[in-house]
Amino acid sequence: MKVILIGVLAVLFCGLCILAVPAEGQKSVVIVYGSRYGSTARTAEWIAEGMAGKAVLVAAKEAGDLSGYEKVVLGSGIYGDMLHADMLSFLEKRGDEVRGKLLALFVVCGAPPDYASGYLEKFAARCGAKPQFARAFGGWMKKELLSPEDFKGLEGYYKSVNQPYENYDRTDKAKCLEFARLLLGMNCPEK
Ligand SMILES: Cc1cc2nc3c(=O)[nH]c(=O)nc-3n(C[C@H](O)[C@H](O)[C@H](O)COP(=O)(O)O)c2cc1C
C-alpha cells in the first residue's frame, strides 16, 4: 500500500515538473512595452524576432496573466524625461508580479546613450529590481504622427535649446537583434 502511494506521488510530481518546464517552441519570455508613436513597439518587435520564437509581445495596457512566463523584459519610450504612462501604471499595479522575473529593461528615446543611462536607472528604481540587462535604443521623431499637444511641446523645447526641430529615425534593427542574442545567452555579462 505504502509503495503504491509513493508511486502515485512520484508520478504526480513528475507530471507537475513536466507542466512547469516550457515545452520546445513555447514562449518563455514576455516583452511588455509602452509606446506612443511606434518606435518602442518596433524595437520590441525586433528584440522578439531576435529571440528565436521564445518571446511574446504585449502592450503594457493590454498585459493579461503573465504567470506562465519565466522571464519578463520591459521596454518604454521616454517623454519629458518620464516613462510611458502605460508602463508607469503597469509597474504600479503589477510590479510585484514581474520583480522576481525581470530579465531586462530597455528605453527608446531621443537622448544620447550617456544621458539615457539615467532613464534606465530611473526605470529600474520604479521596478524595485535590478535587471540582468539594460539598454537604451534610439527612437524616431515623426512630426506628422505627433498629437497637437506633443507637437507644440517639442517645438517649444527645441526652440529653448536653440536646436532644429526635425524628424529623425535612429532605430537600428541590428542593435535590437544583438541585444536579443545577449538575452538568449543569459549568462553573458552586460557590455
Ligand atoms: C512629447 C515627447 C517628449 C519627449 N521627451 C523626451 C525626453 O525627455 N528625452 C528623450 O530622450 N527623448 C524624448 N522624446 C523622444 C522620444 O523618446 C522618442 O521619439 C521615442 O522614439 C518615442 O518612442 P515611441 O515612438 O515609442 O513613442 C520625446 C518625444 C515626445 C513625442
Ligand as a Chemical Component Dictionary entry (heavy atoms), coordinates in Angstrom:
data_LIG
# 
_chem_comp.id                   LIG 
_chem_comp.type                 NON-POLYMER 
_chem_comp.pdbx_formal_charge   0 
_chem_comp.three_letter_code    LIG 
# 
loop_
_chem_comp_atom.comp_id 
_chem_comp_atom.atom_id 
_chem_comp_atom.alt_atom_id 
_chem_comp_atom.type_symbol 
_chem_comp_atom.charge 
_chem_comp_atom.model_Cartn_x 
_chem_comp_atom.model_Cartn_y 
_chem_comp_atom.model_Cartn_z 
_chem_comp_atom.pdbx_ordinal 
LIG C1  C1  C 0 6.295  64.624 -26.242 1  
LIG C2  C2  C 0 7.644  63.995 -26.350 2  
LIG C3  C3  C 0 8.580  64.205 -25.353 3  
LIG C4  C4  C 0 9.846  63.616 -25.454 4  
LIG N1  N1  N 0 10.738 63.788 -24.428 5  
LIG C5  C5  C 0 11.935 63.159 -24.474 6  
LIG C6  C6  C 0 12.850 63.277 -23.400 7  
LIG O1  O1  O 0 12.589 63.882 -22.363 8  
LIG N2  N2  N 0 14.043 62.646 -23.515 9  
LIG C7  C7  C 0 14.377 61.917 -24.622 10 
LIG O2  O2  O 0 15.478 61.371 -24.663 11 
LIG N3  N3  N 0 13.521 61.782 -25.653 12 
LIG C8  C8  C 0 12.309 62.369 -25.609 13 
LIG N4  N4  N 0 11.428 62.241 -26.631 14 
LIG C9  C9  C 0 11.813 61.433 -27.793 15 
LIG C10 C10 C 0 11.145 60.053 -27.683 16 
LIG O3  O3  O 0 11.620 59.367 -26.550 17 
LIG C11 C11 C 0 11.431 59.245 -28.947 18 
LIG O4  O4  O 0 10.809 59.919 -30.020 19 
LIG C12 C12 C 0 10.948 57.833 -28.860 20 
LIG O5  O5  O 0 11.341 57.233 -30.073 21 
LIG C13 C13 C 0 9.450  57.736 -28.649 22 
LIG O6  O6  O 0 9.045  56.395 -28.612 23 
LIG P1  P1  P 0 7.680  55.925 -29.303 24 
LIG O7  O7  O 0 7.841  56.118 -30.824 25 
LIG O8  O8  O 0 7.547  54.504 -28.940 26 
LIG O9  O9  O 0 6.586  56.760 -28.753 27 
LIG C14 C14 C 0 10.174 62.821 -26.579 28 
LIG C15 C15 C 0 9.221  62.639 -27.586 29 
LIG C16 C16 C 0 7.974  63.187 -27.487 30 
LIG C17 C17 C 0 6.965  62.942 -28.561 31 
# 
loop_
_chem_comp_bond.comp_id 
_chem_comp_bond.atom_id_1 
_chem_comp_bond.atom_id_2 
_chem_comp_bond.value_order 
_chem_comp_bond.pdbx_ordinal 
LIG C1  C2  SING 1  
LIG C2  C3  SING 2  
LIG C2  C16 DOUB 3  
LIG C3  C4  DOUB 4  
LIG C4  N1  SING 5  
LIG C4  C14 SING 6  
LIG N1  C5  DOUB 7  
LIG C5  C6  SING 8  
LIG C5  C8  SING 9  
LIG C6  O1  DOUB 10 
LIG C6  N2  SING 11 
LIG N2  C7  SING 12 
LIG C7  O2  DOUB 13 
LIG C7  N3  SING 14 
LIG N3  C8  DOUB 15 
LIG C8  N4  SING 16 
LIG N4  C9  SING 17 
LIG N4  C14 SING 18 
LIG C9  C10 SING 19 
LIG C10 O3  SING 20 
LIG C10 C11 SING 21 
LIG C11 O4  SING 22 
LIG C11 C12 SING 23 
LIG C12 O5  SING 24 
LIG C12 C13 SING 25 
LIG C13 O6  SING 26 
LIG O6  P1  SING 27 
LIG P1  O7  DOUB 28 
LIG P1  O8  SING 29 
LIG P1  O9  SING 30 
LIG C14 C15 DOUB 31 
LIG C15 C16 SING 32 
LIG C16 C17 SING 33 
# 
